[in-house]
């Protein structure tokens, strides 16, 4: 955790909560985080969407552009991970630079985004499972019954220690990547439908269609990399592991989706790629796989798509759970949710709570009459939008933090230049996303504005709540952002033992 001196966070050696423990390494963290991007799920559900409704043939360039933006962001983010040892990722880092009120506001906004993307994926999971059963000659059952199967399975595995999830996610991820590479290789070796072209990497292609929508969904595939810092308490040597895992995840996602989207476009043919992706968003990838790799591969991929979606769900729930756990440790949420399981050393209570919230939110969307496709596209897009805002705020926080803590041995690139570039880049992406968000929401500007305002409202809610805590429960306010004094670690159940510190 950290102590406060003059309003600044100073690391101490005993910063880990006595609740969560673990010895995860760079590869463990990378695999767990990469599962969030779900290579097969992202290929089948995101790439075709970006090609069909985003910037068309420029999809590979869009993924590379987002990768560069996130690599720049990772510079300041990784520096913060070394000098702000508090668990909580964006929550802790924004608090360290911009104060507790901004930190709690951001935590509420990020937590809301995780719930949004989780609900969106339950829509996608149910739809994919339904298509598989029908495609294999089975009966057509409502998609949400299949989503319920996913919900029960993910909730059960997320209950246990993260090491269990990491092993499962690692195996699933490796299989997915191998299948995707087989797809890419088969299409490229055979020259696709119209031959191999570098047009997708030109400026004209990148700037075609709806660039804002392409960046929203391109960014959504990267957003889970915050998990590299969320698992800090369960990681060995986090000062080295977290930065390494962060860069590894960003580069892998960017290169993987750029190459696979290029292969998909090549398989469809440049002249038909946009039209076919628009008309057959859910099946375009599988159609190409059947033509260039074979019917057996097609069947294997359709089956393993479910494991990919499952892996993404599990990664999302693990990240969401640790946000709830961190906020409970701080006293913002009920303290009972901040207790680790005595045997598994996992945030079991927080995980069960998240499972129930996911169930309730998904049910609400079903009763509201939204289709699985709308639930998936609307809420995944909204989650990406809010995460981009949180990242821009985190970069701003890095600038402020290192300006206040000039004794840290970081250079200008890490402490100022890269974070400033990140604020500008991510801010531009947010503006583009806001301008084009209505395209995603049935061209309803009023509904798009309402949903984007809801994102801002979650930040305001957390900010206002923190201000109330400052006056009414100052001991709890002190803990926001996992800003715990070392002596407070001796008794996590009695907030009254905390002594007032310098309050910002």
Helices and strands as residue ranges (DSSP letters): E 2-5, E 8-11, H 26-37, H 39-42, I 43-47, H 48-53, G 56-58, H 59-83, H 90-98, H 100-135, H 143-158, H 162-189, G 199-201, H 203-206, H 211-220, G 223-226, H 227-230, G 232-234, H 238-268, H 273-279, H 284-292, H 295-329, G 335-338, H 348-367, H 372-404, H 412-412, I 413-417, H 418-440, H 445-472, H 474-479, G 486-490, G 495-497
